[in-house]
């Protein structure tokens, strides 16, 4: 029997009336809102680059568990189900985390980062895969592993952003080169058009010169008379 039903039975047995039952309902709603607020707070505090942390799941869980977990949490914190003003942000982050884990490529990349973090932690502590601390990790080891995972994910994100920045710079240089070539071709075309447009004028000038020469074929220079 559910806790609410048990309390209702106790109220009825003790002769409680409508007021007591309404108070019980109010307490249950308050508890439900507290759970929603707590989950919203947990999601927003989780490291957003770690989708497992956002969904509060352990790495390596099957897709069915990811779907089930997302379904339960999304129903719990859905903006339509709570008045918490941070619910939309938490819901969006939860949805993004589920989408990343359902994407094979993104999940593989995350799993590799988590495995790298585990290996780095083992090296720092001089452990092997056969070490009891690794085979049966306690709470302290898991927390240290998660902190190391954050470091690896941050490092990967920084490298990714640098690559994007370098790519954008390269694309910018390439775009400028293309723009310069386009401008150069435009200038050449404009020059050719202007040259062609002035062609008739040049031909006309040449024809005028030729015609003038033909009109004076017999004209000779006057000889200078010698004095004396």
C-alpha positions as CSV (number, residue, x, y, z in Angstrom):
1,X,0.0,0.0,0.0
2,X,1.3,3.5,-0.9
3,X,2.2,5.9,1.9
4,X,-0.6,8.2,1.0
5,X,-3.2,5.4,1.1
6,X,-1.8,4.3,4.5
7,X,-2.1,7.8,5.9
8,X,-5.6,8.2,4.6
9,X,-6.6,4.9,6.3
10,X,-5.1,6.2,9.6
11,X,-7.0,9.5,9.3
12,X,-10.3,7.6,8.6
13,X,-9.7,5.2,11.5
14,X,-9.1,8.1,13.8
15,X,-12.3,9.8,12.7
16,X,-10.7,12.5,10.7
17,X,-12.8,14.4,8.3
18,X,-12.5,16.3,5.0
19,X,-10.2,18.9,6.4
20,X,-7.6,16.3,7.5
21,X,-7.7,14.7,4.1
22,X,-7.2,18.0,2.3
23,X,-4.2,18.8,4.6
24,X,-2.8,15.4,3.7
25,X,-3.2,16.1,0.0
26,X,-1.5,19.5,0.5
27,X,1.4,17.8,2.2
28,X,1.8,15.3,-0.7
29,X,1.8,18.1,-3.3
30,X,4.4,20.0,-1.3
31,X,6.6,16.8,-1.2
32,X,6.1,16.3,-4.9
33,X,7.1,19.9,-5.6
34,X,10.2,19.5,-3.4
35,X,11.2,16.4,-5.4
36,X,10.8,18.3,-8.6
37,X,12.8,21.3,-7.3
38,X,15.5,19.0,-6.0
39,X,15.8,17.2,-9.4
40,X,15.9,20.5,-11.3
41,X,18.6,21.7,-9.1
42,X,20.6,18.5,-9.5
43,X,20.4,18.6,-13.3
44,X,21.5,22.3,-13.5
45,X,24.4,21.6,-11.2
46,X,25.5,18.5,-13.1
47,X,28.5,19.0,-15.5
48,X,26.7,19.6,-18.8
49,X,29.5,18.1,-21.0
50,X,28.9,14.7,-19.2
51,X,25.5,13.5,-20.4
52,X,25.6,10.5,-18.0
53,X,26.0,13.0,-15.1
54,X,23.0,15.1,-16.3
55,X,20.8,12.0,-16.4
56,X,22.4,10.6,-13.2
57,X,23.4,7.4,-14.9
58,X,26.5,5.2,-14.8
59,X,28.6,4.9,-18.0
60,X,27.9,1.8,-20.1
61,X,24.2,1.5,-19.3
62,X,22.0,0.0,-22.1
63,X,19.8,2.3,-24.3
64,X,16.7,0.9,-22.7
65,X,17.8,2.3,-19.3
66,X,18.7,5.7,-20.9
67,X,15.2,5.9,-22.4
68,X,13.5,4.9,-19.2
69,X,15.5,7.3,-17.1
70,X,14.8,10.2,-19.5
71,X,11.1,9.4,-19.6
72,X,10.8,9.4,-15.8
73,X,12.8,12.6,-15.2
74,X,11.2,14.5,-18.1
75,X,7.8,13.8,-16.7
76,X,8.9,14.8,-13.2
77,X,10.4,18.2,-14.2
78,X,8.4,19.1,-17.3
79,X,7.7,22.8,-17.3
80,X,3.9,22.1,-17.6
81,X,4.1,20.1,-14.4
82,X,5.8,22.6,-12.2
83,X,5.9,26.3,-11.5
84,X,9.7,26.3,-11.0
85,X,11.1,29.0,-13.3
86,X,14.2,27.0,-13.9
87,X,12.3,24.0,-15.2
88,X,12.6,24.9,-18.9
89,X,16.4,25.1,-18.7
90,X,16.6,21.9,-16.8
91,X,14.3,20.2,-19.2
92,X,16.3,21.4,-22.2
93,X,19.5,20.1,-20.7
94,X,18.0,16.8,-19.9
95,X,16.7,16.4,-23.5
96,X,20.1,17.3,-24.9
97,X,21.8,14.8,-22.7
98,X,19.4,12.0,-23.8
99,X,19.9,13.0,-27.4
100,X,23.7,12.8,-27.1
101,X,23.6,9.3,-25.4
102,X,21.3,8.0,-28.1
103,X,23.7,9.2,-30.8
104,X,26.2,6.4,-31.3
105,X,29.1,8.7,-32.4
106,X,28.6,11.1,-29.6
107,X,28.2,8.4,-27.0
108,X,31.3,6.6,-28.2
109,X,33.3,9.9,-27.9
110,X,32.0,10.4,-24.3
111,X,32.8,6.8,-23.4
112,X,36.3,7.2,-24.7
113,X,36.8,10.3,-22.6
114,X,35.5,8.5,-19.5
115,X,37.9,5.6,-20.2
116,X,40.8,8.0,-20.6
117,X,40.0,9.6,-17.3
118,X,39.9,6.2,-15.6
119,X,43.3,5.4,-17.0
120,X,44.8,8.7,-16.0
121,X,43.5,8.2,-12.4
122,X,45.0,4.7,-12.3
123,X,48.4,6.1,-13.4
124,X,48.3,8.8,-10.8
125,X,47.5,6.2,-8.1
126,X,49.8,3.6,-9.6
127,X,47.0,1.1,-10.0
128,X,46.4,-1.7,-12.5
129,X,43.2,-3.2,-13.9
130,X,43.6,-6.0,-11.3
131,X,43.8,-3.6,-8.4
132,X,40.9,-4.1,-6.0
133,X,40.3,-0.4,-6.0
134,X,39.7,-0.5,-9.7
135,X,37.8,-3.8,-9.8
136,X,35.4,-2.8,-7.0
137,X,35.5,1.0,-7.0
138,X,34.2,2.7,-3.8
139,X,32.4,6.0,-3.6
140,X,35.7,8.0,-3.2
141,X,37.2,6.4,-6.3
142,X,34.1,7.0,-8.4
143,X,34.0,10.7,-7.3
144,X,37.7,11.1,-8.2
145,X,37.0,9.3,-11.5
146,X,34.2,11.8,-12.2
147,X,36.4,14.8,-11.4
148,X,39.1,13.4,-13.7
149,X,36.4,12.9,-16.4
150,X,35.5,16.6,-16.1
151,X,39.1,17.5,-16.7
152,X,39.4,15.4,-19.8
153,X,36.1,16.7,-21.2
154,X,37.1,20.3,-20.6
155,X,40.4,19.6,-22.3
156,X,38.7,18.0,-25.3
157,X,36.2,20.9,-25.5
158,X,39.0,23.4,-25.5
159,X,40.8,21.6,-28.3
160,X,37.6,21.3,-30.3
161,X,37.0,25.0,-30.0
162,X,40.5,25.8,-31.1
163,X,40.1,23.5,-34.1
164,X,36.9,25.3,-35.0
165,X,38.5,28.7,-34.6
166,X,41.5,27.6,-36.8
167,X,39.1,26.2,-39.3
168,X,37.1,29.4,-39.4
169,X,40.2,31.5,-39.8
170,X,41.4,29.3,-42.7
171,X,37.9,29.5,-44.2
172,X,38.1,33.3,-43.8
173,X,41.5,33.4,-45.6
174,X,40.2,31.2,-48.4
175,X,37.1,33.4,-48.7
176,X,39.2,36.5,-49.0
177,X,41.3,34.8,-51.6
178,X,38.2,33.9,-53.6
179,X,36.8,37.4,-53.2
180,X,40.1,38.9,-54.5
181,X,40.0,36.6,-57.5
182,X,36.4,37.5,-58.2
183,X,37.3,41.2,-57.9
184,X,40.3,40.8,-60.2
185,X,38.2,39.1,-62.9
186,X,35.6,41.8,-62.6
187,X,38.3,44.5,-63.1
188,X,39.6,42.6,-66.2
189,X,36.1,42.3,-67.6
190,X,35.4,46.0,-66.9
191,X,38.7,46.9,-68.7
192,X,37.8,44.8,-71.7
193,X,34.4,46.3,-71.9
194,X,35.8,49.8,-71.8
195,X,38.4,48.9,-74.4
196,X,35.7,47.5,-76.7
197,X,33.5,50.5,-76.2
198,X,36.3,52.8,-77.2
199,X,37.1,50.7,-80.3
200,X,34.8,52.6,-82.6
201,X,36.4,55.9,-81.5
202,X,39.9,54.6,-82.2
203,X,38.9,53.2,-85.6
204,X,37.2,56.5,-86.5
205,X,40.3,58.5,-85.6
206,X,42.4,56.2,-87.7
207,X,40.0,56.5,-90.7
208,X,40.0,60.3,-90.4
209,X,43.8,60.3,-90.5
210,X,43.8,58.0,-93.6
211,X,41.2,60.1,-95.4
212,X,43.2,63.3,-94.7
213,X,46.3,61.8,-96.1
214,X,44.5,60.7,-99.3
215,X,43.0,64.2,-99.9
216,X,46.5,65.8,-100.2
217,X,48.4,63.3,-102.5
218,X,50.1,66.0,-104.7
219,X,51.0,68.5,-102.1
220,X,54.7,69.1,-102.2
221,X,57.0,71.1,-100.1
222,X,58.0,74.5,-101.5
223,X,61.6,74.9,-102.5
224,X,63.5,77.6,-100.9
225,X,64.9,80.2,-103.4
226,X,68.6,80.8,-103.1
227,X,69.5,84.5,-102.9
228,X,72.2,85.9,-105.2
